[in-house]
Amino acid sequence: MLQSLAGSSCVRLVERHRSAWCFGFLVLGYLLYLVFGAVVFSSVELPYEDLLRQELRKLKRRFLEEHECLSEQQLEQFLGRVLEASNYGVSVLSNASGNWNWDFTSALFFASTVLSTTGYGHTVPLSDGGKAFCIIYSVIGIPFTLLFLTAVVQRITVHVTRRPVLYFHIRWGFPKQVVAIVHAVLLGFVTVSCFFFIPAAVFSVLEDDWNFLESFYFCFISLSTIGLGDYVPGEGYNQKFRELYKIGITCYLLLGLIAMLVVLETFCELHELKKFRKMFYVKKDKDEDRVHIIEHDQLSFSSITDQAAGMKEDQKQNEPFVATQSSACTDGPANH
């Protein structure tokens, strides 16, 4: 008897704080995923780093043996200056002297990477004025970019996602959830093909030192806004049509980022994912909201009614496919 009561009380306790438990497991899972990534990256990349360090030591020792008039301190000062310039996108190599980092097309490419928070890091401001302007430009430009992308993605999602799903649901009678899942999978496949596989094949042809894997790696790193900067197109020696190439890459990154956001928005509107996300959210206390509304004595009955109607309208807009479906259903009988 006591065991059953204890078991039922534990079940009620877990159910009452289900969101907190789920959130705790989410935090724990994320931390474990971070540790897992660190272990894998360290075990895979550390041997290659060790080999590269040994190779550099051998080259440095051989160079000093062949040039006895040069001291090790002088060589390290020269290499330090070269590495410092390389961090600013300026190379001392003769085969890279023809490329300027701050002509108009390169600056346009840099501005797009800053506003999209990709930030490859291959080109950075040299002057104090450039660094100060970069701060001000980013503070204004990044929220402006988020607003721009949100508006564009919302409009595209209506035509690309919501209307096709409603068309197949209303016209052909398929279940809306099934249609939404199939549509999301097809849209993801088309996006990956058009913005990952095809551009990767093009980059592998245009870039002499890139294979298909490296090109696909650049596409993923760029469109996911990770922007490691180890692969940057258009930086090769005597790149043909470099200005036009840079503008094309800028357009590709902007369109690809919009396409990725549309796909993410489409998947986020799936009913199954919404239910999964709600497991980790804090539930709203309806009683507190009701008391908060009642305490406002200055509100009239009409204003409360208008507010409730507005809340219902906002709820309809937040729910996927509902607003368009209701308008389509009302238009249908009117036409008949």
GUMAR-224225 format. One record per residue: residue in three letters; x, y, z of N, C-alpha, C, CB in turn. Coordinates in steps of 0.001 Angstrom, whole numbers, plus 500000, padded with zeros to 6 digits. Each point is the difference from the previous one (the first is absolute). Glycine has a CB too. Layout:
N
AlaXYZXYZXYZXYZ
...
***
This chain:
336
Met500819498800500000499181501200500000500863501264500000498205498734501207
Leu502798501269499701500889501146500069500807500153498723500121499721502467
Gln500285499128496958500780500073498763499168500575498861501358498038500756
Ser497375501582499178499140500531498939499761501492500190498899497759499779
Leu500907502673501480499819501425500245501252500786499652498370499457501799
Ala502806499982498577501257500678499683500214500074498493500968499207502174
Gly498687499669497149500163500000498544499076500998499331500669497615500109
Ser498084502474500340499065500954499413500425501441500278498166498315500259
Ser502353501936500956500458501361500316501195500388499152499163499729502329
Cys501734499317497414501153500277499128499549500296498576501429498516501429
Val497597500719498108499486500228498649499366501378499894499615497539499724
Arg499596502843501313499383501324499983501046501099500059497982499049501103
Leu503082500727499683501070500988500084500698500174498661500312499424502405
Val499954499465496913500654500066498693499100500684498983501276497911500529
Glu497447501758499487499080500612499043499829501495500254498816497814499804
Arg501210502572501480499815501403500325501179500834499522498627499340501976
His502584500114498123501212500719499581500598499350498748500451500672502400
Arg498704498923496711500480499321498796500855500919499130497967498553500062
Ser501604502702499797500757500944499179501393500244500573497850501081499310
Ala502247499022502024501309500221500626500909498796499807498928501501501688
Trp500511497291498446500799498799499786500490499927498552498696498818501800
Cys500411501464497265500402499968498588501074501038499711497715499199499381
Phe502131501997501216501012501028499798501342499589500592498201501724500021
Gly501771497653501144501243499515500595500694498958499139499033500466502222
Phe500187498595497226500587499008499104500511500652498713498462498259500956
Leu500863502805498597500470500713498811501353500649500251497629500411499323
Val502529500243501809501279500630500351501089498946500134498784501859501178
Leu500893497054499497500986498927500164500384499394498653499069499514502275
Gly499952500272496865500298499458498679500854500933499174497873498768500091
Tyr501873502548500011500803500961499242501440500016500491497954501386499611
Leu502238498584501701501361499974500546500741498726499592499220501389501939
Leu500074497485498106500625498748499564500345500041498512498728498771501779
Tyr500428501877497430500285500123498569501230500870499759497558499714499502
Leu502605501355501292501203500819499909501249499192500340498639502015500587
Val501282497221500494501152499178500410500296498945498937499437500374502437
Phe499518499015497013500185499006498946500703500597498787497952498816500800
Gly501634502385498780500652500652498875501448500327500286497816500924499346
Ala502472499544501886501380500323500356500884498756499977499168501897501403
Val500312496984499097500779498754500016500292499512498589498964499401502192
Val500027500645496942500188499519498621500962500905499244497686499022500013
Phe502118502307500060500891500921499296501432499873500501498083501567499664
Ser502077498303501644501348499883500556500680498719499546499273501332501975
Ser500018497552498050500593498728499613500295499923498510498794498948501883
Val500403501741497294500206499945498551501066500990499545497625499289499724
Glu502359501935500805500852501064499480501343500118500721497932501187499368
Leu502156498364501863501244500161500747501186499296499341498635500181502062
Pro501234498598497416501152499380499310500467500788498781499176497803500787
Tyr499888502778498448500392500803498845500716501280500426498060499064498729
Glu501483501532502367500689501185500508501419499661500448497796500956500713
Asp502375497904499920501327499588500451500942499763498810498956498963502047
Leu500543500394496911500825499790498801500390501320499347498866497804499643
Leu500197503142500307500301501294499407501026500762500821497708500060499039
Arg502200499868502277500983500664500847501390499399499799498198500501501672
Gln501911498178498257501290499360499761500578500386498639499280498098501456
Glu499842501977497526500476500382498674500521501434499984498364498406498990
Leu500936502499501695500444501392500059501328500124500749497603500748499925
Arg502579498491501148501269500040500730501151499525499117498766499612502153
Lys501017499316497080501043499495499099500347501021498921499204497667500429
Leu499769502975498997500256501003498970500757501195500571497929499267498798
Lys501685501165502385500693501115500624501444499655500319497837500770500940
Arg502422498017499571501360499585500313500843499883498736499147498790502014
Arg500273500664496921500730499859498738500302501360499394498897497789499613
Phe500152503156500472500216501328499447501129500716500741497579500108499328
Leu502453499768501998501076500642500772501343499362499718498360500568501775
Glu501668498133497976501267499337499664500515500436498637499315498046501388
Glu499786502206497677500420500421498666500351501481499935498563498213499066
His500941502586501882500278501431500043500555500331501383498157500514498302
Glu503117499244501880500623500186501300500136501470500379501216497876499636
Cys498736503008499349500117501425500296498744500565500655501554500199498078
Leu497352499053501868498724500445500561499787499340501346499039500337497700
Ser500706500479503310499756499454501335498546499555500142501801501486500938
Glu497983497687500072498644499507500236499071501123500434500941497774500620
Gln499571503197500120499171501117500452499544500857498825501222500001502185
Gln499676500254496858499624500775498823498951499271499158502282501029499996
Leu497890497665499882499027499222499238498632500027500670501846498530499171
Glu498120501351502144498717500017500707499335501370499923500860498230501537
Gln499913502852498474499424501322499840499378500160498619501680500911501613
Phe499018498609497368499466500083498648498729499160499858502323500384499129
Leu497706498393501385498816499145499906498833500560500805501495498033499675
Gly498801502575501470498935500601500790499311501136499264501238499365502047
Arg499578501452497268499405501093499222499180499466498824501916501480500663
Val498570497463498707499268499393498887498670499428500476502174499471498861
Leu497835499839502277498756499423500525499018501086500429501283497988500756
Glu499240503111499792499129501100500385499317500616498785501473500446501966
Ala499295499734496951499406500523498772499015499008499395502074501329499591
Ser498236497386500530499096498985499464498674499994500734501965498630499345
Asn498049501656501956498751500069500754499112501144499533501179499007501945
Tyr499435502012497440499234501112499448499684499810498522501069501482501675
Gly499193497327497801499674499721498612501031500456499006497695500161500662
Val503510500177499779501078500454499116501073498928499988499515502455500475
Ser500783497030498328500965498920499872501299500538499424498145498330499693
Val502977501092500745501311500393499513500414499189498781500617500658502315
Leu498618498335497353500338499150498870499825500764498692499310497966501310
Ser501550501729497735499954500710498718498777499624499184502475500090500013
Asn497019498688500155498842499582499208498697500511500554501248498000499359
Ala498796502758501766498771500547500582500012501517500027499789497951501380
Ser501212502662497995500125501450500062499016500707499082502388499703500566
Gly496983499589498498499092500642499055498607500217500533501312498980498236
Asn498352500437502893498653500100500553499957501053501099499577497586499444
Trp499489503355500414499791501011501021498811499604500859500971501786498509
Asn499147498457502785498958499589500937498927501056500215501690498596501099
Trp498581502650498462499058501075500303499595500791498766501002500140502253
Asp498981499196496582499319500615498875498490499894500233501925499429498419
Phe497274501151500679498570500097500272499339498634500139499980502150498765
Thr500316496923500324499342498693500052500415499222501239499906499968497505
Ser501364500118502877500442499321501219499375500635501237502154499400498869
Ala497729501937501124499351500678501127498515499650500076501659501871499805
Leu497692497979499023498600499587499989499842498593500567499593501470498009
Phe501319497647501616499981498641500535500237500007501508500819499127497793
Phe500092501718502675500270500112501435498774500525500747502432500398499501
Ala496897500629499925498815500553500655498897498959500116500592502259499120
Ser499232496914499850498966498960500059500314498959501057499535500366497587
Thr501741499276502568500361499025501026499863500576501404501559498937498377
Val498631502364501760499829500629501313498522500048500385502074501377499616
Leu497080499075499460498580500148500316499308498656500183499997502130498725
Ser500461496843500577499419498668500168500639499229501142499497499982497579
Thr501445500634503130500737499405501129500769498751499597498273500908501534
Thr502046498965497166500833498874499570501443500242500393498446499539498085
Gly502118501593501489501314500430500469501117498995499778498807501318501657
Tyr501659498562497109501067499030499718501294500327500730498972499612497780
Gly501340501660502407501212500380500702501223500083499127499032498971501957
His500823500779496721501165500093499115500360501442499712499379497822498982
Thr499663503097501154500231501430499814499399500743501178499996499760497478
Val500809501075503137499547500768501159500464501440499837500074497946501499
Pro499264503013499157500425501399499882501408500208500538497618500704500199
Leu503147500116499079501377500281500398500102501245500873500770498918497898
Ser498477502116501762500114501281500686499060500075501195500651501069497841
Asp499641499880503043499121500221501148498638500526499556502008500453501429
Gly498002500400497541498731500499499479499142498893499420501106502157499529
Gly499548496899499767499261498865499450499422499112501081501470500073498023
Lys499267499726503060499498499178501104498825500678500703502298499040500306
Ala497819502283499897498897500723500640498755499993499116501662501455501196
Phe498531498760497502498847499984499102499380498614499934501025501845498666
Cys499797497101501421499485498630499970499084499746501199502080499238498790
Ile498277501309502367499154499834501187498658500687499800502043499876501450
Ile497998501404498126498758500749499811499162499369498889501141502110500782
Tyr499515497510498136499300499397498856499327498691500404501652501060498431
Ser499004498151502410499434498717500418498858500182500987502221498943499632
Val497921502032501290498946500231500987498690500382499323501729500712501662
Ile498365500094497284498790500389499264499612498942498982500595502404500316
Gly500397497032499004499727499137498854499502498614500349501713501258498841
Ile498768498152502244499582498635500336498524499941500382502330499510500763
Pro497150501381500114498543499982500210499213500334498738500411500643502357
Phe500110500265496818499344500323498738499954498782499088500766502377500213
Thr500324496848499775500034498775499198499012498974500521502392500432499467
Leu497504499431501852499024499067500575498573500400499640501582499537501884
Leu498139501769498170498677500471499608499732499719498529500130501775501753
Phe500852498504497417499858499763498560499775498523499702501465501977499550
Leu499354497150501051499864498564499748498663499471500524502499499763500127
Thr497071500737501033498720499546500548498845500347499076500919500265502298
Ala499093500975497181498924500413499101500021499203498701500086502288500996
Val501099497506498449500106499256498743499582498550500197501851501517499253
Val498631497859501822499671498595500253498505499832500256502301499632500942
Gln497079501316499771498567499890500265499188500044498712500360501072502224
Arg500013499817496861499273500100498739500231498777499121500180502482500133
Ile501048497037499836500285498826499177499316498770500565502192500995499333
Thr497767498886502004499386498830500620498513499902499670501681500142501838
Val497651501009498069498581499979499653499779499365498634499645502051501385
His501179498318497628499809499514498632500624498617499779499971502376499232
Val501102497325501473500734498753499750499516498867500888501973501347499325
Thr497556498968501869499658498956500965498500499947500296502266500272500994
Arg497171500816499498498633499940500519498967499789498896500712501482501864
Arg499393499268497050499015499852498941500061498638499308500128502450499678
Pro501064497016499996500009498645499427499429498937500922501969500683498712
Val498338499401502579499477499012500941498479500106500082502151500083501316
Leu497328501129498758498549500171500048499334499559498703500319501892501587
Tyr500346498331497293499419499600498715499800498486499945501099501974498888
Phe499932497269501469499878498542499966499048499496501087502333499852499079
His497601500881502039499103499567501081498537500244499628501804500494501684
Ile497904500672497759498614500341499679499572499399498667500250502116501300
Arg500623497975497706499620499559498657499919498493499890501059502031499094
Trp499921497281501477500079498552499845499591499236501254501802500375498360
Gly498014500294502748499513499348501202501037499218500778497872499888498868
Phe503416500343500875501042499311500763500086500588501401501282499515497883
Pro499116499671503112500186500545501355501050501099500010499353497789500968
Lys500341503274499745500880501170499967501369499700500596497991501459500151
Gln502064497762500905501290499695500615500870499160499083498929500120502238
Val500471498929497065500768499168499066500521500836498844498617498007500624
Val500519502861498852500422500870498902501125500925500444497690499899499035
Ala502212500623502185501035500907500510501344499287500138498233501298501219
Ile501754497462499257501255499249500154500619499703498641499136498981502127
Val500058500545496934500510499690498662500534501260499325498363498098499809
His500902502988500334500445501263499396501312500473500615497611500611499552
Ala502535499282501761501235500430500659501188499171499531498669500728501992
Val501128497960497879501094499133499534500386500346498564499207498163501532
Leu499807502022497598500294500352498605500674501360499893498045498634499278
Leu501480502336501511500625501314499978501440499945500496497757501030500348
Gly502490498179500689501371499846500476500892499345498969499130499851502302
Phe500356499144496994500791499327498964500337500952498852498905497826500609
Val500117502964498962500242500956498912501007501066500429497671499600499132
Thr502211500885502098500918501020500496501418499470500100498125501040501254
Val502027497750499268501340499414500100500606499787498618499344498881502146
Ser499831500703496899500500499786498644500421501306499334498519498004499822
Cys500637503037500324500247501256499287501054500866500676497663499915499200
Phe502501499961502105500913500893500709501178499277500641498072501476500413
Phe502017497213499445501147499274500535500695499170498923498867499930502225
Phe500425499119497185500636499091499060500394500702498706498684498138500990
Ile500395502596498416500310500677498728501074501079500191497646499553499212
Pro502234501351501784501097500957500212501324499336500353498305501628500740
Ala501661497261499990501254499302500311500671499497498731499070499328502226
Ala500146500154496849500576499559498723500580501181499222498356498101499929
Val500963503042500115500502501189499299501284500501500644497655500617499353
Phe502391499449501972501204500461500691501181499054499764498547501079501738
Ser501189497639498199501094499051499753500608500180498620498897498391501534
Val500336502170497533500529500277498655500702501355499962498162498610498991
Leu501242502402501647500559501346499936501221500176500895497728500832499486
Glu502318498470501623501139500098500917500972498864499715498559501097501768
Asp502682499258497929500985498996499572500357499021501108500902501664498403
Asp499150498805502825500492499168501108498881499328500791501952501512500146
Trp496810498607499408498879499433500750499485498762499298499383502268500868
Asn500371496683499923499261498859499484498532500142500387502057498524500147
Phe497135500478499531498565500119500252499700500054501494499551498779497866
Leu501165500430502944499759500003501439500330501354500602500490497554500079
Glu500629503022499517500374501309500523499012501079499558502400499285499990
Ser497096500616498792499013500959499518498686499857500759501080499959497741
Phe498480498800502475498779499776500779500194500477501432499411498031498550
Tyr501774501766501988500329500472501343499892501519500080501520498027500319
Phe498973502684498654499884501458499981498542500429499946502223500154498862
Cys496968499192500319498583500360499897499291499823501332500019499335497594
Phe500251499570503073499339499753501287500470500982501062499789497585499406
Ile501518502649500682500542500911500997499482501421499776502051498560500188
Ser497741501804498544499557501356499684498513500176500288501780500151498248
Leu497374498943501222498560500167500139499518499721501420499763499373497610
Ser501017499925503172499659499821501414500553501131500858499976497530499648
Thr500650503476499716500588501187500645501072499639501030497833501180499646
Ile502779497638500195501131499658500877501218500821499600499106497656500331
Gly501210502327498359501040500873499463501366499824500609498231501565499558
Leu502337497246500319501329499765500562501088500767499254499229497751500726
Gly500612502432497973500954500797499241501186499250499459499299501832501371
Asp500732496834498801501124499248499438499866499826498496500243498811502170
Tyr498537501313497302499775499960498556499189501233499617500075497446499952
Val500509503403499210499339501210499516500178500043498491500401501252502192
Pro498519498789497031500132499994498543500474501350499470498196498279499883
Gly502373501666498927500448501225499335501298500551500504497680500481499628
Glu503082498763501158501261500474500542501206499383499298498857500322502176
Gly500907498918496761501099499364499292500803500980499171498677497929499951
Tyr502479501606499597500899500846499209499410500220498609502004499141501288
Asn497875502150498325499469500366498689498634499354499739502352500241499165
Gln496742499914501780498647499502499827499305500739498856499895499409502450
Lys499567499864496599499337500613498849498669500610500438501108498346498432
Phe498637502856501052498756500723500304499757500051501511499041499281497778
Arg501989501145502937499947499949501464498896500899500549502453499509500045
Glu497382501700499393498970500916500499498605499406499815501490501952499468
Leu498240497535499328498694499388499743499809498746500851500043500908497656
Tyr501034498354502536499949498784500818499639500332501446501709498928498501
Lys498882502146502042499714500402501374498543500441500157502399500689500272
Ile497094500052498747498602500431500066499070498793499931500608502198498927
Gly499724496837500214499190498789499915499996499214501301500503499908497580
Ile500646500011503087500072499296501277499169500725501060502296499145499404
Thr497748502190500584499194500777500947498515499724499806501766501778500033
Cys497784498212498712498589499696499722499657498566500404500030501649498100
Tyr500900497427501646499755498598500377499837499859501504501308499242498009
Leu499541501424502764499919499893501457498688500592500521502509500116500135
Leu497056501013499296498763500622500460498788499140499654501059502253499736
Leu498867497279499019498875499160499591500014498661500736500018501108497750
Gly501165498328502446500094498739500726499582500126501441501810499345498492
Leu498539501774502138499582500212501387498485500135500098502193501114500482
Ile497201499586498566498535500122499986499357498635499797500185502341499092
Ala500359496856499986499451498670499748500109499117501240500611500223497579
Met500516499850503118500156499210501219498992500415501069502429499727499473
Leu497331501581500662499031500470500992498579499584499636501497501934500501
Val498191498054498200498676499548499572499809498524500356500004501695498119
Val501017497500501652499914498578500333499841499808501510501409499444497985
Leu499364501302502800499886499891501455498617500431500477502463500415500208
Glu497010500663499211498662500453500366498956498954499633500721502379499681
Thr499454496969499178499062498967499573500007498822500968500332500702497619
Phe500839498862502792500069498892500948499494500409501380501937499076498723
Cys498306502182501668499537500437501311498480500071500083502112501277500249
Glu497215498860498599498546500071500006499341498620500034500183502140498756
Leu500602496801501178499430498664500080499403499767501390501667499166498291
His497184500181501721499284499788501268500823499149500965497816500180498777
Glu502884498843500702500786499105500867501149500750500671499405498065498516
Leu501257502802500734501100500756500592499503501030501005501304499657497909
Lys497514500905501843499437500936500974499708499300501331499007501339498112
Lys500449497463501810499742499245501229501297499654500709497919499069498984
Phe503116500610500242501286499656500613500624501213500683500339498226498262
Arg499565502961501110500585501204500591499281500404501278500682500744497725
Lys498012499028502324499231500400501182500398499219501245498121500598498496
Met502532498258501320500437499222501149501013500756500852499582497932498687
Phe501166503002500694501080500689500707499639501430500376501608498574498777
Tyr497187501872500911499594501360500297499302500070501351499785500467497552
Val500215500723503032499283500245501242498542500262499666502076500931501120
Lys497041498346499542498577500153499733499482501291500629499732497497499904
Lys499385503179499369499403501228500498498916499687501027500506501137497814
Asp499444499686503205498991499844501047498755500769499577501776499735501813
Lys497174499554497811498784500643499507499282500763501110499781498197498281
Asp500320501311502950499315500680501098500587501390500234499503497777501050
Glu501824502328498902500634501298500187499619500961498887501894498887501178
Asp498044500605497582499595500865498900498572500493500183501562498773498491
Arg497551500355502009498605500371500181499862501063501097499295497695499246
Val501441502113501861499963500972501096500565501332499543500218498148501675
His500857501794497513500623501219499520499035500808499134502230498863500081
Ile496942500458499145499028500691499154498860500574500838500584498472498094
Ile498944500770502898498866500441500809500361501215500844499155497650500055
Glu502111502426500394500405501103500866499984501345499292501388498394501256
His498576501618497423499952501260499261498531500485499943502068499336498604
Asp497546501452502412498621500459500089499640500989498907500114499635502434
Gln500894501038497016499692501007499012499610499403498658501558501508501171
Leu498608497198498645499658499382498743498497499812499909502225498855499930
Ser497193501537498982498575499801499779499768498652499366499649502459499759
Phe499063497178500154499655498703499417500392499950498530498106499769501627
Ser501707501340497684500333500011498574501486499866499771498012501404499578
Ser502788499254501260501451499895499817500491498600500291500235502395500602
Ile499156496954500407500381498620500286499624499100498848499719500410502442
Thr499108499823496989499578499201498848500941500186498823497637500180500767
Asp502735501074498983500940500265498902501349499351500261498832502155499538
Gln501597497879501701501277499380500328499947498499499810500451501828501616
Ala498445497546498791499867498554499811499971499654498522498762499823502167
Ala500533500997497040499976499751498558501389500151499403497632500803499901
Gly503119500191500569501361500166499498500893498836500382499702502452500138
Met500112497029501099500791498844500424499676498786499160500084500907502313
Lys498626498904497356499634498874499143500598500153498620497890499718501279
Glu502109501513498215500568500229498667501503499746499988498207501683499546
Asp502492498759501525501436499728500098500274498515500102500325502204501097
Gln498811497090499639500180498552500128499825499316498663499193500103502353
Lys499850500372496858499797499409498677501202500250499104497531500311500245
Gln503042500885499859501153500294499168501213499206500409499100502251499638
Asn501046497468501636501141499231500463499896498542499633500251501595501845
Glu498519497884498060499830498602499641500195499834498508498423499651501919
Pro502375499366497649500286499845498581498773499573499224502336499425500571
Phe497513501181498267499015499620499002498559500335500403501554498198499323
Val498201502387501858498623500157500460499337501190499336500620498965502179
Ala500107502169497773499384501215499484499644499851498533501283501338501662
Thr499628498089497586499744499839498577498903498997499758502355500579499518
Gln497611498364501307498987498974499818498609500550500283501677498256500617
Ser498190502569500424498695500545500339499493500922498903500571499823502424
Ser500321500988497012499589500882498914499613499213498778501488501761500880
Ala499257497134498867499677499180498840498659499314500175502429499652499584
Cys497286499916501633498728499308500241498824500964499882501177498375501507
Thr499005502876498960498909500965499907499784500464498576500488500727502314
Asp500580499347496925499855500392498600499330498941499178502001501379500227
Gly498211497335500179499435498903499221498491500036499975501971498644500572
Pro497318501352500556498551500045499964499459501259499369500000498606502001
Ala500740502525498137499512501231499407499977499894498481500885501287501956
Asn500143498064497506500047499856498552498896499067499517502475500411500040
His497254498560500752498931499091499587498629500697500108501395498012500758
***
